[in-house]
Every structure is written in C-alpha cells, then in structure tokens.
Amino acid sequence: MSSSMLGAVISEVEVTNMDRFGLWILVREKEYFLPYGEYPWFKDAKVDQLLNVQLLNKDHLLWPDLDVDLSVESLDQPDNYPLTYR
C-alpha cells in the first residue's frame, strides 16, 4: 500500500550529500556547497557529526558535535565575509 501524498518536510536544514571535496546542505529549500578548502572543520569529521546540524533563529547553522557555527547569510553572500580559517 502506498500513499499518493508525500509527507511534509519537517526539517529546515539537512546535509544532502558529502564527498572528498565538501558537503552540500539544504537550508529552507536552498542548497549550498561547502568545500573543505574553505570549511576545513568538516573535512575529517565523522558522518554522524556532519549530519547533526541545526538551524537556530532562521539564520544560524550549528554543528554542536563539531563546535561550528555559520550564518546562512555568509553562505548567501560570501564576499561580505572575507575572513576564513587558515
């Protein structure tokens, strides 16, 4: 038996893919690619640490297991946030 209606999306953020170059996250129906060269905190993380992401206050991404915080605005407008981890 199958339902003709799909369930409602209940998560506003999720990791949709990851590979040796980076990870993709979906935030409120917009997808972002985070390359490890620019976001090195994710490179050696375990899968369950990467998947444990939360959206706080509609603009704040938090990976609590990695102690990483990112603003969605910094993903939308990276030129406005030139400081990167070195």
Phi and psi in degrees as a GROMACS rama.xvg file:
@    title "Ramachandran Plot"
@    xaxis  label "Phi"
@    yaxis  label "Psi"
@TYPE xy
-131.48  152.128  SER-2
-93.1898  144.581  SER-3
-82.142  -18.0027  SER-4
-103.346  135.744  MET-5
-82.883  153.061  LEU-6
-71.0072  160.25  GLY-7
-73.8807  146.458  ALA-8
-73.2284  123.929  VAL-9
-105.717  -13.5863  ILE-10
-103.857  132.687  SER-11
-88.8335  -9.17686  GLU-12
-146.091  139.438  VAL-13
-158.389  150.928  GLU-14
-82.1867  123.186  VAL-15
-99.4476  -22.1146  THR-16
-164.511  156.08  ASN-17
-151.761  144.697  MET-18
-148.802  -164.972  ASP-19
-73.6584  -7.72688  ARG-20
-100.669  -26.8061  PHE-21
167.438  -164.223  GLY-22
-134.037  155.464  LEU-23
-111.572  134.237  TRP-24
-125.047  146.214  ILE-25
-108.977  119.246  LEU-26
-121.253  112.886  VAL-27
45.4771  53.58  ARG-28
72.006  12.0902  GLU-29
-121.037  131.184  LYS-30
-100.343  140.805  GLU-31
-126.773  144.82  TYR-32
-105.436  128.369  PHE-33
-114.533  95.5599  LEU-34
-70.8113  143.384  PRO-35
-61.929  -28.0754  TYR-36
-62.2261  -31.708  GLY-37
-99.3021  -19.8176  GLU-38
-130.84  68.4151  TYR-39
-66.8556  -15.2266  PRO-40
-62.8146  -22.6485  TRP-41
-92.3206  -16.2285  PHE-42
-58.2929  -47.376  LYS-43
-103.431  13.5656  ASP-44
-72.9408  152.512  ALA-45
-77.1645  154.931  LYS-46
-55.4358  -46.5084  VAL-47
-64.7917  -28.6979  ASP-48
-70.1173  -39.071  GLN-49
-68.7128  -38.1277  LEU-50
-73.5476  -19.9762  LEU-51
-85.1133  77.4951  ASN-52
-120.47  142.904  VAL-53
-127.49  148.925  GLN-54
-108.611  115.429  LEU-55
-110.76  139.204  LEU-56
56.2375  27.2203  ASN-57
65.0706  -6.69208  LYS-58
-140.966  8.97014  ASP-59
-125.756  113.416  HIS-60
-93.5488  135.359  LEU-61
-133.17  127.677  LEU-62
-108.432  90.2999  TRP-63
-62.7343  -33.173  PRO-64
-69.8299  -21.4252  ASP-65
-107.794  -6.12407  LEU-66
56.4295  46.1378  ASP-67
-117.675  130.352  VAL-68
-123.648  134.951  ASP-69
-137.177  145.356  LEU-70
-89.2062  136.782  SER-71
-61.6366  -34.983  VAL-72
-60.0011  -35.2081  GLU-73
-67.5083  -24.4196  SER-74
-81.5796  -35.0426  LEU-75
-72.3674  -37.6833  ASP-76
-131.84  68.3958  GLN-77
-61.9535  -25.6151  PRO-78
-65.4722  -22.7126  ASP-79
-82.0032  -6.8552  ASN-80
-129.802  72.9935  TYR-81
-74.6919  -15.3334  PRO-82
-75.9306  126.484  LEU-83
-130.401  161.591  THR-84
-68.9633  135.306  TYR-85
